[in-house]
Amino acid sequence: MFSYMLQSMHSERGCYFISGLLLLLYIFIMDIILYCSLENTTLIDQKHEGSYSPFHPLSTKLLMSDPIQHYIINPTSEFFDEITKFSKIFYFISPNMISFTHLSMSLIAAKFVSSDNLKTRRLGVLLYQFRTWLDSLDGVVFRSHKNQQHEYKSHHDSWGFFIDAGSDITGAVIFSFGVLFYLFKLPVSFFNKYKEEGTATLPLTKSENGYSSGEKTNGKPSKKMLFWKCLCFGMQVFVASGTWDKRVEQYGEIYAKKLDAQKTVRQTSSLHSLSTWIILYIWRYIDGQALLQVYCLVIFMDKVWEFLNFVQYLGFAVIIFINVISEIHLKHVRGYIGL
């Protein structure tokens, strides 16, 4: 096995494969630590001093954040601020200024991912990841200015929240248009290849070669159809982000709320239950940011067309399913605790 990994390192594809395995192993180990940390704490009155830790203090927002954000982007932005004292030295740089900066970065990334050159598109993915890192940094700066270091929770009553959310949504839309323009540039031969292999069949619209009438132009999907596919995924990201934020708030109202002694025992028991962990863990991979991370991955792997075909309708079903399960779980937990 070790010799095979060494041989794989000699090829570009092998390097990506090994890097992916190491990333999955890292996430797996961090998830185990997170689970053990959750089992030994509550989400109420957590005190933390010193350097940043992804495991303390915990919050429902942090527990439901996607692994890349939680284990890579957040720690690097936090450690960057701790080491450089960025938020203290450059105190005049506001979180909103950083939000507008990462919005501009989305525009640059979109330009790169619209290219018909794979290496250029991969560079666009890296630029978008830097945008995501800046998005995390504006939260670090906000918490530093408010003396709320390492407290990951949403502040819906502040203008900064709406500016940041607006920048995130606009940035994701711009980035998606970059992908759409790339699809517009694809030659007919690209789509013919997938029609011959039978991999471009559209769910619920199956006809000759996987295309219904009016959806192809000289063997190539129409711009209208390409736009529809990108729009479907964009709506999934939008719905997932909105419902994720709502679930974070609802679970926070249950597990981060001070209760009397008897209810606190049930509250802690429910927080540490396997069912709660499974629900929160699934949300880590269904929230809008997680979907965008997957989008970046398929762009990097040059599998955008296959991905958009696969999730066009399935994605909506998964989002609806997790929301229904969450609603049932929330109702059960409220009844169990007595809220």
C-alpha positions as semicolon CSV with decimal commas, in nm:
position;residue;x (nm);y (nm);z (nm)
1;M;0,000;0,000;0,000
2;F;0,277;0,241;0,094
3;S;0,472;0,162;-0,224
4;Y;0,156;0,222;-0,432
5;M;0,115;0,563;-0,269
6;L;0,477;0,650;-0,350
7;Q;0,425;0,551;-0,713
8;S;0,107;0,757;-0,729
9;M;0,295;1,065;-0,617
10;H;0,476;1,069;-0,952
11;S;0,158;1,161;-1,143
12;E;-0,061;1,469;-1,108
13;R;-0,372;1,257;-1,066
14;G;-0,197;1,045;-0,805
15;C;-0,100;1,355;-0,607
16;Y;-0,462;1,471;-0,603
17;F;-0,574;1,123;-0,496
18;I;-0,327;1,107;-0,206
19;S;-0,412;1,464;-0,102
20;G;-0,780;1,372;-0,099
21;L;-0,719;1,067;0,116
22;L;-0,513;1,269;0,364
23;L;-0,786;1,534;0,379
24;L;-1,054;1,273;0,447
25;L;-0,836;1,114;0,718
26;Y;-0,781;1,456;0,878
27;I;-1,155;1,530;0,878
28;F;-1,231;1,183;1,020
29;I;-0,988;1,231;1,310
30;M;-1,115;1,583;1,381
31;D;-1,475;1,459;1,378
32;I;-1,389;1,197;1,641
33;I;-1,229;1,464;1,860
34;L;-1,531;1,689;1,808
35;Y;-1,771;1,412;1,911
36;C;-1,569;1,337;2,226
37;S;-1,554;1,709;2,308
38;L;-1,930;1,745;2,268
39;E;-1,994;1,448;2,497
40;N;-1,796;1,622;2,774
41;T;-1,946;1,967;2,760
42;T;-2,266;2,170;2,725
43;L;-2,335;2,479;2,516
44;I;-2,407;2,703;2,814
45;D;-2,163;2,945;2,982
46;Q;-1,852;2,810;2,817
47;K;-1,540;2,993;2,925
48;H;-1,235;2,993;2,703
49;E;-0,909;3,177;2,739
50;G;-0,596;3,153;2,533
51;S;-0,545;3,035;2,179
52;Y;-0,825;2,936;1,944
53;S;-0,953;2,578;1,948
54;P;-1,204;2,429;1,701
55;F;-1,344;2,223;1,990
56;H;-1,400;2,486;2,256
57;P;-1,615;2,683;2,302
58;L;-1,873;2,497;2,100
59;S;-2,199;2,632;1,961
60;T;-2,476;2,495;1,742
61;K;-2,341;2,707;1,456
62;L;-1,997;2,554;1,490
63;L;-2,136;2,201;1,530
64;M;-2,336;2,242;1,209
65;S;-2,061;2,409;1,004
66;D;-1,911;2,218;0,715
67;P;-1,579;2,039;0,792
68;I;-1,363;2,250;0,558
69;Q;-1,492;2,567;0,720
70;H;-1,464;2,425;1,072
71;Y;-1,128;2,249;1,052
72;I;-0,932;2,449;0,794
73;I;-1,071;2,792;0,710
74;N;-1,176;2,901;1,059
75;P;-0,855;2,786;1,235
76;T;-0,625;2,944;0,976
77;S;-0,808;3,278;0,990
78;E;-0,813;3,269;1,371
79;F;-0,444;3,182;1,398
80;F;-0,359;3,445;1,135
81;D;-0,522;3,711;1,352
82;E;-0,359;3,579;1,670
83;I;-0,011;3,574;1,517
84;T;-0,024;3,898;1,317
85;K;-0,261;4,093;1,548
86;F;-0,434;4,198;1,227
87;S;-0,758;4,314;1,391
88;K;-0,564;4,521;1,649
89;I;-0,296;4,674;1,427
90;F;-0,532;4,746;1,139
91;Y;-0,821;4,841;1,366
92;F;-0,952;5,082;1,101
93;I;-1,030;4,789;0,868
94;S;-1,390;4,698;0,942
95;P;-1,556;4,361;0,883
96;N;-1,774;4,524;0,617
97;M;-1,464;4,635;0,425
98;I;-1,345;4,275;0,422
99;S;-1,691;4,160;0,308
100;F;-1,679;4,392;0,007
101;T;-1,325;4,271;-0,064
102;H;-1,426;3,906;-0,077
103;L;-1,721;4,004;-0,295
104;S;-1,471;4,150;-0,543
105;M;-1,266;3,831;-0,515
106;S;-1,575;3,634;-0,625
107;L;-1,585;3,836;-0,945
108;I;-1,221;3,753;-1,019
109;A;-1,274;3,385;-0,938
110;A;-1,579;3,376;-1,168
111;K;-1,370;3,516;-1,452
112;F;-1,117;3,238;-1,406
113;V;-1,369;2,951;-1,379
114;S;-1,536;3,068;-1,700
115;S;-1,219;2,984;-1,891
116;D;-1,203;2,683;-2,122
117;N;-0,859;2,600;-1,977
118;L;-0,871;2,353;-1,686
119;K;-0,566;2,496;-1,507
120;T;-0,719;2,843;-1,521
121;R;-1,045;2,710;-1,377
122;R;-0,853;2,540;-1,099
123;L;-0,687;2,871;-1,020
124;G;-1,036;3,021;-1,005
125;V;-1,134;2,758;-0,747
126;L;-0,832;2,852;-0,533
127;L;-0,928;3,219;-0,560
128;Y;-1,280;3,137;-0,446
129;Q;-1,139;2,944;-0,151
130;F;-0,940;3,256;-0,064
131;R;-1,267;3,449;-0,083
132;T;-1,414;3,200;0,166
133;W;-1,114;3,251;0,391
134;L;-1,170;3,629;0,380
135;D;-1,533;3,564;0,469
136;S;-1,412;3,385;0,780
137;L;-1,164;3,662;0,856
138;D;-1,435;3,928;0,860
139;G;-1,605;3,727;1,136
140;V;-1,278;3,707;1,328
141;V;-1,233;4,083;1,301
142;F;-1,595;4,145;1,406
143;R;-1,559;3,927;1,716
144;S;-1,226;4,091;1,801
145;H;-1,376;4,441;1,780
146;K;-1,668;4,324;1,998
147;N;-1,438;4,141;2,244
148;Q;-1,617;3,814;2,165
149;Q;-1,318;3,608;2,056
150;H;-1,392;3,252;1,944
151;E;-1,770;3,282;1,999
152;Y;-1,926;3,145;1,682
153;K;-2,286;3,260;1,663
154;S;-2,491;3,469;1,423
155;H;-2,581;3,828;1,507
156;H;-2,905;3,874;1,315
157;D;-2,968;4,214;1,474
158;S;-2,659;4,381;1,326
159;W;-2,616;4,547;0,987
160;G;-2,291;4,357;0,948
161;F;-2,483;4,030;0,934
162;F;-2,695;4,147;0,640
163;I;-2,396;4,298;0,459
164;D;-2,197;3,977;0,505
165;A;-2,490;3,757;0,402
166;G;-2,560;3,979;0,102
167;S;-2,194;3,962;-0,002
168;D;-2,196;3,582;0,036
169;I;-2,510;3,540;-0,174
170;T;-2,398;3,784;-0,442
171;G;-2,052;3,626;-0,452
172;A;-2,199;3,277;-0,495
173;V;-2,428;3,401;-0,774
174;I;-2,137;3,567;-0,955
175;F;-1,928;3,252;-0,919
176;S;-2,214;3,040;-1,056
177;F;-2,243;3,266;-1,358
178;G;-1,874;3,203;-1,420
179;V;-1,952;2,829;-1,436
180;L;-2,250;2,897;-1,664
181;F;-2,036;3,096;-1,909
182;Y;-1,788;2,807;-1,911
183;L;-2,069;2,567;-2,006
184;F;-2,173;2,804;-2,285
185;K;-1,823;2,772;-2,431
186;L;-1,816;2,391;-2,438
187;P;-1,809;2,244;-2,788
188;V;-2,074;2,015;-2,932
189;S;-1,828;1,724;-2,922
190;F;-1,818;1,744;-2,542
191;F;-2,192;1,687;-2,506
192;N;-2,201;1,430;-2,785
193;K;-1,950;1,222;-2,592
194;Y;-2,180;1,206;-2,290
195;K;-2,487;1,137;-2,501
196;E;-2,311;0,841;-2,658
197;E;-2,216;0,713;-2,312
198;G;-2,567;0,773;-2,180
199;T;-2,442;0,986;-1,889
200;A;-2,619;1,308;-1,986
201;T;-2,973;1,177;-1,947
202;L;-3,193;1,427;-1,768
203;P;-3,400;1,302;-1,475
204;L;-3,775;1,311;-1,547
205;T;-3,718;1,438;-1,904
206;K;-3,580;1,129;-2,070
207;S;-3,613;1,112;-2,446
208;E;-3,390;1,037;-2,741
209;N;-3,025;1,069;-2,631
210;G;-3,140;1,213;-2,297
211;Y;-3,271;1,542;-2,438
212;S;-3,626;1,651;-2,493
213;S;-3,728;1,860;-2,788
214;G;-3,619;2,223;-2,772
215;E;-3,331;2,143;-2,534
216;K;-3,061;2,089;-2,795
217;T;-2,909;2,297;-3,069
218;N;-2,711;2,097;-3,322
219;G;-2,639;1,834;-3,058
220;K;-2,556;2,086;-2,784
221;P;-2,791;2,172;-2,495
222;S;-2,951;2,512;-2,538
223;K;-2,838;2,805;-2,327
224;K;-3,180;2,799;-2,165
225;M;-3,129;2,441;-2,048
226;L;-2,775;2,509;-1,926
227;F;-2,905;2,810;-1,734
228;W;-3,183;2,596;-1,584
229;K;-2,935;2,338;-1,459
230;C;-2,717;2,603;-1,293
231;L;-3,027;2,772;-1,152
232;C;-3,147;2,445;-0,995
233;F;-2,821;2,404;-0,809
234;G;-2,816;2,774;-0,716
235;M;-3,165;2,740;-0,567
236;Q;-3,048;2,437;-0,371
237;V;-2,762;2,640;-0,222
238;F;-3,002;2,925;-0,140
239;V;-3,262;2,698;0,023
240;A;-2,998;2,498;0,209
241;S;-2,836;2,816;0,343
242;G;-3,166;2,964;0,460
243;T;-3,295;2,649;0,626
244;W;-2,952;2,578;0,778
245;D;-2,949;2,922;0,941
246;K;-3,300;2,864;1,074
247;R;-3,207;2,522;1,218
248;V;-2,895;2,668;1,381
249;E;-3,118;2,924;1,553
250;Q;-3,376;2,664;1,660
251;Y;-3,121;2,420;1,802
252;G;-2,945;2,710;1,973
253;E;-3,268;2,808;2,146
254;I;-3,289;2,456;2,286
255;Y;-2,930;2,370;2,379
256;A;-2,779;2,712;2,457
257;K;-3,061;2,826;2,686
258;K;-3,041;2,829;3,065
259;L;-3,311;2,613;3,223
260;D;-3,401;2,489;3,571
261;A;-3,212;2,194;3,719
262;Q;-3,450;1,919;3,607
263;K;-3,479;2,047;3,252
264;T;-3,103;2,103;3,231
265;V;-3,045;1,733;3,296
266;R;-3,276;1,643;3,007
267;Q;-3,125;1,917;2,793
268;T;-2,775;1,775;2,843
269;S;-2,896;1,421;2,787
270;S;-3,060;1,521;2,460
271;L;-2,752;1,714;2,343
272;H;-2,533;1,410;2,403
273;S;-2,773;1,166;2,235
274;L;-2,675;0,987;1,917
275;S;-2,982;1,115;1,730
276;T;-2,885;1,478;1,793
277;W;-2,529;1,414;1,678
278;I;-2,651;1,247;1,357
279;I;-2,888;1,534;1,273
280;L;-2,626;1,803;1,338
281;Y;-2,363;1,602;1,152
282;I;-2,579;1,564;0,841
283;W;-2,633;1,940;0,836
284;R;-2,256;1,983;0,819
285;Y;-2,271;1,840;0,467
286;I;-2,602;1,992;0,353
287;D;-2,558;2,362;0,437
288;G;-2,501;2,609;0,155
289;Q;-2,131;2,650;0,227
290;A;-2,078;2,273;0,211
291;L;-2,258;2,258;-0,125
292;L;-2,033;2,534;-0,259
293;Q;-1,730;2,341;-0,138
294;V;-1,852;2,041;-0,337
295;Y;-1,907;2,272;-0,635
296;C;-1,546;2,388;-0,612
297;L;-1,432;2,027;-0,594
298;V;-1,618;1,919;-0,908
299;I;-1,488;2,225;-1,094
300;F;-1,136;2,130;-0,990
301;M;-1,197;1,771;-1,103
302;D;-1,352;1,891;-1,431
303;K;-1,682;1,716;-1,356
304;V;-1,923;2,011;-1,351
305;W;-2,159;1,880;-1,619
306;E;-2,191;1,539;-1,455
307;F;-2,249;1,697;-1,114
308;L;-2,519;1,937;-1,232
309;N;-2,702;1,649;-1,401
310;F;-2,678;1,436;-1,089
311;V;-2,804;1,693;-0,835
312;Q;-3,056;1,873;-1,053
313;Y;-3,355;1,720;-0,872
314;L;-3,195;1,485;-0,620
315;G;-3,050;1,781;-0,429
316;F;-3,396;1,923;-0,357
317;A;-3,514;1,584;-0,228
318;V;-3,217;1,557;0,011
319;I;-3,270;1,912;0,145
320;I;-3,641;1,850;0,200
321;F;-3,566;1,516;0,371
322;I;-3,318;1,659;0,623
323;N;-3,556;1,948;0,702
324;V;-3,845;1,709;0,766
325;I;-3,627;1,491;0,990
326;S;-3,499;1,799;1,174
327;E;-3,853;1,927;1,232
328;I;-3,957;1,591;1,378
329;H;-3,646;1,580;1,595
330;L;-3,696;1,936;1,721
331;K;-4,056;1,861;1,817
332;H;-3,946;1,546;2,000
333;V;-3,666;1,726;2,187
334;R;-3,889;2,015;2,295
335;G;-4,141;1,766;2,431
336;Y;-3,872;1,562;2,606
337;I;-3,714;1,864;2,777
338;G;-4,049;2,031;2,848
339;L;-4,004;2,353;2,656
